[in-house]
Amino acid sequence: MSDEKNISIEGDDNSTSRIRTTSECSFTSDDGASGYTTGKRQRTTSHQFMVASGLTAASPPKYVSLEEIMQAANGMKDMALVHQIVVDKDFQLKRAEPEPNSLQKKIRDSMHKAFWDLLRSELGEDPPVYSQAFNLLEEIKQGLFSVLLPQHTRIKQQISEVLDTDLIKQQAQKGTLDFKNYAEYVISVMAKLCAPVRDDKIRELTETVDVIDTFKGILETLDLMKLDMANFTIQVAKPDIIAASVELERKKFADYLAVQSDGLSCTRKWLLKYINSDQSVPDNIEYEKFIKSVVKRAFTQACVELIDWPANDEYPETFMLDIDRLDDLQIRTYRLSCIATVLLVTLSNAGIDLQSIAEFKQSLKEHVCILLQNIKNESDLQEALPNLAEQLITDLKNAQQKYERPVLFEAAEENLRKQILDIGKPDHKVKEICKQRVKDFFLDIIESSTAAPQKVPSGLTALQKELAEIAGQFLRIVSHNSSVFCIYYFDIVAAALPKPA
């Protein structure tokens, strides 16, 4: 496989992204003294911030009220939502649905059925009773208002005039109320306002004959339209959310630290593993510039460790909002390394002729990806390998026959089967090499000071798309973390290194 392919990691704005390292953070106050500026708040000395963040031996408050703890906890929830919007390029609000057969679903379905049964019963009386119908139309009117944009003033005025409650009640009293006519009007308005993805639902509503089923569908579709509007609003506001998220997360995290005796113990341990505590500031380099360079180097190396994090170790506190995402990336990276290993081992036994056939390699990759799509650890891999070995041997034989290549002899077949099964060993050399190449690739991306495409590691070119997806998500997490917590990392490193005389 060629080593010359390059890979671009896409950011949230669809432009090539790179990490914002600590070297890009400002550590200079207005008067030139050591400090950190964040909006209107400024840390004038390193020591002041170290005390506030728990980086020194200063004692925490002796008494912390329950209210303070709850405020910190709620603040972390707010921060978690903002953080997810920032680091997840595909973030979307989704409709909350109770689990099938759950008590919650049974209660909800029972209440909905009771409402619609009552409405049907009231409309079927002679004369019809419209008490529930009035409530329903008012709810629909408010639902239409909720999916309007501020500039839709004329549409809002028209909806208010048509769905006027007093007018509808007068029509009901005179016996001239046409409930179906109002349904058709509401559907026509929804057709103008809905996203294209809801067109089929609108078409289905226009073809529904039963008036109760029609209004039931209207409410369901309005709920979906509200969700569409919320997601549209988030996408429009996302640049502003990203811009404000750094300051918000710093503030919320500071609130969290205020009720912790030492809320950075795991972070300190994680980062200082990559610090030589004996190194001193060179005479020709300014102190803060030197600390920044040390932080940048240590941070990038420490971040790559997160992609291979021990199962029983606690993550750094500064990554507490990304634990699930990091766990997922670790599994995906492990799976990618295993797939790359299997492909390398299989192709090395396929012969030069088959290695040059793109169609065969693509088919081989697809089968390996399918059979290893659920593995998460060494145990899963060992369980999947026997079936995988048989499938790959069959694929190889079929390809030799299809492309008229030399057949696989029995001894070679058994040797290939053994090599594939050996991949399940924890210390398998090729697997370790693939794993290390992936980590080195991530390190190169994080360390890169430009947005230039990165060369795909040898042996991984067939998995370029998958590698780019993992690297892109990892880069977003690391980059945002660096922007938010660089001040903490600076103080951790500064406290660990000898101060200049």
SEVONU-910436 format. One line per 10 residues: number of its first residue (from 1); their letters; for each residue x, y, z of C-alpha. Coordinates in pm, whole numbers, plus 50000, padded with zeros to 5 digits. Layout:
BEGIN
NUM = A = X Y Z; ...
This chain:
BEGIN
1 = MSDEKNISIE = 50000 50000 50000; 50127 50343 49907; 50271 50570 50172; 50210 50887 49971; 49843 50947 50049; 49756 51249 50259; 49458 51301 50482; 49272 51618 50579; 49085 51642 50907; 48765 51841 50872
11 = GDDNSTSRIR = 48656 52086 51141; 48305 52199 51237; 48309 52471 50972; 48403 52220 50701; 48746 52375 50675; 49062 52193 50771; 49099 52207 51148; 49395 52208 51381; 49447 52219 51753; 49458 52548 51934
21 = TTSECSFTSD = 49751 52479 52161; 49849 52649 52481; 50108 52848 52292; 49820 53040 52134; 49667 53139 52467; 49741 53485 52606; 49946 53491 52924; 50030 53862 52929; 49843 54126 53128; 49791 54482 53012
31 = DGASGYTTGK = 50083 54609 53214; 50318 54339 53088; 50313 54139 53411; 50244 53770 53428; 49871 53728 53392; 49582 53582 53199; 49305 53788 53042; 48957 53642 52998; 48703 53909 52906; 48667 54151 53197
41 = RQRTTSHQFM = 48830 53917 53448; 49206 53909 53472; 49448 53703 53676; 49728 53945 53763; 49959 53688 53918; 50009 53316 53877; 49990 53261 54252; 49643 53413 54282; 49500 53174 54029; 49681 52874 54177
51 = VASGLTAASP = 49513 52937 54511; 49172 52971 54347; 49211 52652 54145; 49345 52437 54424; 49697 52407 54282; 49866 52502 54606; 49838 52375 54959; 49588 52648 55045; 49303 52499 55250; 48958 52474 55090
61 = PKYVSLEEIM = 48658 52623 55268; 48592 52428 55588; 48218 52430 55528; 48044 52397 55193; 47669 52444 55187; 47437 52204 55004; 47321 52498 54795; 47676 52564 54675; 47722 52198 54584; 47392 52188 54394
71 = QAANGMKDMA = 47475 52510 54211; 47809 52362 54104; 47638 52040 53992; 47375 52228 53791; 47647 52443 53640; 47826 52132 53522; 47505 52015 53351; 47479 52346 53164; 47845 52322 53070; 47798 51963 52950
81 = LVHQIVVDKD = 47528 52069 52703; 47731 52359 52564; 48037 52137 52548; 47852 51870 52352; 47730 52126 52098; 48088 52248 52052; 48276 51917 52018; 48009 51718 51832; 47985 51846 51475; 47671 51637 51421
91 = FQLKRAEPEP = 47497 51745 51742; 47118 51743 51718; 46832 51748 51962; 46625 51432 51934; 46275 51346 52035; 46266 51178 52375; 46093 50843 52350; 46027 50611 52647; 46155 50256 52628; 45919 50007 52461
101 = NSLQKKIRDS = 45696 49825 52711; 45811 50059 52988; 45567 50191 53249; 45631 50544 53128; 45531 50451 52771; 45220 50266 52888; 45106 50565 53096; 45175 50811 52815; 44994 50599 52555; 44698 50551 52790
111 = MHKAFWDLLR = 44665 50926 52852; 44691 51006 52481; 44430 50744 52396; 44195 50877 52663; 44223 51231 52520; 44152 51128 52161; 43870 50896 52265; 43710 51180 52461; 43747 51418 52166; 43592 51165 51929
121 = SELGEDPPVY = 43305 51106 52174; 43237 51478 52217; 43237 51550 51844; 43005 51254 51790; 42735 51386 52021; 42425 51561 51891; 42479 51849 51909; 42862 51817 51913; 43052 51925 52225; 43360 52133 52144
131 = SQAFNLLEEI = 43526 52187 52485; 43824 51958 52407; 43830 52076 52046; 43875 52439 52155; 44172 52341 52372; 44317 52143 52084; 44293 52431 51837; 44452 52670 52087; 44738 52425 52139; 44783 52393 51762
141 = KQGLFSVLLP = 44784 52772 51724; 45059 52807 51984; 45247 52524 51815; 45238 52711 51484; 45364 53026 51656; 45658 52830 51799; 45789 52733 51454; 45769 53085 51312; 46073 53305 51268; 46068 53665 51398
151 = QHTRIKQQIS = 46019 53801 51047; 45701 53595 50993; 45476 53872 51129; 45217 53854 50851; 45180 53477 50883; 45144 53508 51260; 44874 53772 51217; 44689 53555 50966; 44703 53251 51198; 44566 53463 51483
161 = EVLDTDLIKQ = 44278 53582 51267; 44184 53239 51130; 44226 53050 51457; 44053 53316 51661; 43907 53141 51966; 43609 53376 52003; 43518 53339 51636; 43542 52961 51656; 43318 52953 51964; 43061 53168 51788
171 = QAQKGTLDFK = 43061 52928 51493; 43014 52637 51733; 42717 52806 51897; 42555 52870 51557; 42626 52514 51445; 42840 52630 51152; 43180 52513 51281; 43364 52311 51017; 43637 52132 51212; 43774 51966 50897
181 = NYAEYVISVM = 43815 52304 50728; 44035 52428 51013; 44246 52114 50986; 44303 52180 50616; 44407 52538 50690; 44654 52429 50958; 44807 52170 50724; 44846 52432 50449; 45035 52660 50689; 45254 52372 50808
191 = AKLCAPVRDD = 45336 52284 50445; 45480 52635 50398; 45682 52629 50721; 45813 52273 50747; 46154 52146 50642; 46168 51937 50321; 46224 51627 50533; 45864 51661 50660; 45701 51685 50315; 45599 51318 50315
201 = KIRELTETVD = 45432 51362 50653; 45241 51666 50528; 45130 51474 50218; 45011 51193 50441; 44806 51438 50648; 44635 51579 50339; 44525 51228 50244; 44391 51139 50592; 44009 51128 50596; 43928 51080 50966
211 = VIDTFKGILE = 43927 51419 51140; 44060 51279 51471; 44349 51102 51298; 44417 51424 51108; 44453 51635 51423; 44654 51363 51592; 44895 51370 51295; 44903 51750 51305; 45020 51753 51668; 45282 51484 51603
221 = TLDLMKLDMA = 45414 51671 51299; 45419 52002 51489; 45636 51838 51755; 45879 51731 51484; 45876 52080 51333; 45956 52232 51673; 46253 51996 51693; 46362 52098 51342; 46339 52464 51441; 46539 52406 51759
231 = NFTIQVAKPD = 46814 52227 51565; 46813 52498 51300; 46850 52762 51571; 47142 52572 51726; 47319 52549 51390; 47272 52921 51325; 47391 53011 51674; 47672 52755 51682; 47953 53001 51596; 47839 53224 51884
241 = IIAASVELER = 47803 52922 52114; 48157 52812 52030; 48289 53164 52084; 48124 53190 52427; 48181 52830 52537; 48544 52873 52642; 48462 53143 52896; 48149 52961 53011; 48329 52632 53067; 48610 52805 53256
251 = KKFADYLAVQ = 48362 52976 53484; 48157 52662 53548; 48469 52456 53608; 48597 52716 53853; 48264 52688 54038; 48313 52312 54048; 48667 52347 54185; 48544 52582 54455; 48366 52293 54628; 48647 52038 54578
261 = SDGLSCTRKW = 48945 51991 54809; 49168 51921 54508; 48973 51899 54185; 49282 51863 53967; 49467 51570 54124; 49415 51332 53830; 49492 51609 53580; 49816 51690 53759; 49923 51325 53767; 49836 51280 53398
271 = LLKYINSDQS = 50019 51589 53273; 50328 51570 53493; 50414 51223 53359; 50548 51406 53055; 50741 51672 53245; 51108 51657 53337; 51094 51828 53675; 51472 51889 53670; 51473 52105 53359; 51539 52472 53418
281 = VPDNIEYEKF = 51467 52784 53217; 51742 52855 52961; 51906 53193 53000; 51805 53310 52652; 51428 53231 52689; 51165 53421 52883; 51011 53229 53171; 50650 53226 53046; 50753 53143 52691; 50952 52849 52821
291 = IKSVVKRAFT = 50662 52724 53033; 50428 52749 52735; 50660 52540 52521; 50688 52276 52793; 50310 52272 52840; 50250 52236 52467; 50487 51942 52435; 50360 51766 52748; 49995 51828 52663; 50016 51682 52312
301 = QACVELIDWP = 50195 51370 52435; 49954 51328 52725; 49652 51365 52497; 49761 51074 52279; 49765 50862 52595; 49389 50923 52624; 49329 50714 52312; 49479 50413 52492; 49360 50483 52846; 49374 50201 53107
311 = ANDEYPETFM = 49024 50077 53189; 49053 50117 53566; 49225 50458 53572; 49036 50782 53628; 49046 51033 53344; 49184 51383 53409; 48918 51607 53561; 48952 51850 53271; 48819 51577 53040; 48526 51478 53263
321 = LDIDRLDDLQ = 48273 51590 53001; 48440 51380 52732; 48471 51046 52910; 48205 50872 52701; 48342 51022 52381; 48698 50919 52469; 48584 50567 52557; 48412 50543 52220; 48717 50677 52035; 48940 50429 52217
331 = IRTYRLSCIA = 48718 50138 52105; 48707 50267 51749; 49084 50314 51742; 49140 49961 51875; 48899 49822 51616; 49073 50018 51339; 49413 49881 51443; 49276 49525 51442; 49119 49566 51097; 49443 49710 50960
341 = TVLLVTLSNA = 49637 49418 51109; 49406 49157 50956; 49428 49324 50615; 49807 49340 50627; 49840 48977 50733; 49592 48855 50471; 49733 49059 50183; 50087 48950 50266; 49970 48592 50201; 49769 48678 49889
351 = GIDLQSIAEF = 50062 48729 49656; 50175 49030 49456; 49917 48974 49181; 49614 48997 49409; 49759 49282 49616; 49742 49505 49309; 49370 49444 49246; 49170 49729 49406; 48837 49546 49376; 48970 49250 49572
361 = KQSLKEHVCI = 49120 49468 49845; 48796 49664 49881; 48590 49344 49909; 48836 49209 50164; 48814 49529 50369; 48433 49525 50368; 48419 49167 50496; 48675 49233 50769; 48494 49551 50880; 48161 49366 50900
371 = LLQNIKNESD = 48298 49073 51099; 48491 49299 51340; 48233 49578 51369; 48132 49486 51725; 48467 49407 51887; 48567 49626 52181; 48856 49441 52344; 49096 49150 52314; 48836 48899 52430; 48591 49005 52158
381 = LQEALPNLAE = 48868 48989 51900; 48972 48635 51994; 48611 48522 51972; 48565 48675 51625; 48889 48556 51466; 48801 48189 51389; 48500 48286 51174; 48699 48570 51023; 48982 48334 50926; 48745 48100 50741
391 = QLITDLKNAQ = 48579 48391 50559; 48910 48540 50448; 49041 48206 50325; 48721 48164 50123; 48758 48519 49986; 49117 48449 49890; 49030 48126 49710; 48742 48290 49524; 48965 48577 49416; 49235 48339 49293
401 = QKYERPVLFE = 48976 48162 49086; 48809 48480 48961; 49130 48651 48859; 49299 48329 48746; 49581 48344 48999; 49773 48053 49151; 49560 47858 49399; 49621 47855 49774; 49779 47523 49874; 49666 47343 50188
411 = AAEENLRKQI = 49986 47424 50378; 49961 47793 50286; 49593 47792 50384; 49671 47650 50726; 49955 47897 50771; 49723 48189 50691; 49459 48056 50933; 49722 48035 51208; 49850 48387 51137; 49499 48532 51158
421 = LDIGKPDHKV = 49427 48351 51485; 49759 48477 51626; 49632 48835 51588; 49429 48770 51903; 49747 48758 52112; 49789 49076 52323; 50153 49119 52215; 50101 49057 51843; 50379 49253 51671; 50191 49373 51362
431 = KEICKQRVKD = 49894 49479 51571; 50121 49675 51806; 50286 49844 51508; 49949 49945 51359; 49835 50073 51697; 50151 50279 51739; 50124 50423 51388; 49772 50542 51462; 49889 50707 51785; 50184 50869 51606
441 = FFLDIIESST = 49942 50998 51343; 49726 51156 51612; 50035 51308 51771; 50142 51460 51438; 49797 51614 51393; 49789 51764 51742; 50143 51897 51714; 50090 52041 51367; 50097 52419 51363; 49935 52435 51018
451 = AAPQKVPSGL = 49627 52296 50850; 49832 52103 50595; 49710 51750 50515; 49888 51474 50704; 50039 51169 50539; 49843 50849 50603; 50059 50599 50796; 50192 50303 50601; 49955 50007 50617; 49651 50224 50693
461 = TALQKELAEI = 49574 50378 50354; 49284 50137 50296; 49124 50278 50614; 49182 50644 50534; 48815 50745 50571; 48774 50568 50905; 49102 50710 51033; 48997 51063 50934; 48665 51033 51118; 48832 50923 51441
471 = AGQFLRIVSH = 49111 51179 51412; 48864 51460 51341; 48656 51387 51651; 48965 51345 51866; 49111 51672 51737; 48791 51864 51817; 48794 51735 52175; 49162 51806 52230; 49155 52147 52062; 48859 52271 52266
481 = NSSVFCIYYF = 49006 52130 52586; 49330 52316 52523; 49144 52643 52470; 48944 52604 52791; 49197 52460 53033; 49532 52596 52911; 49548 52825 53216; 49529 52524 53449; 49793 52334 53255; 50023 52636 53265
491 = DIVAAALPKP = 49997 52660 53642; 50044 52285 53693; 50366 52287 53491; 50489 52614 53641; 50443 52475 53992; 50638 52159 53906; 50943 52327 53752; 51219 52522 53932; 51158 52895 53941; 51425 53117 53784
501 = A = 51659 53284 54029
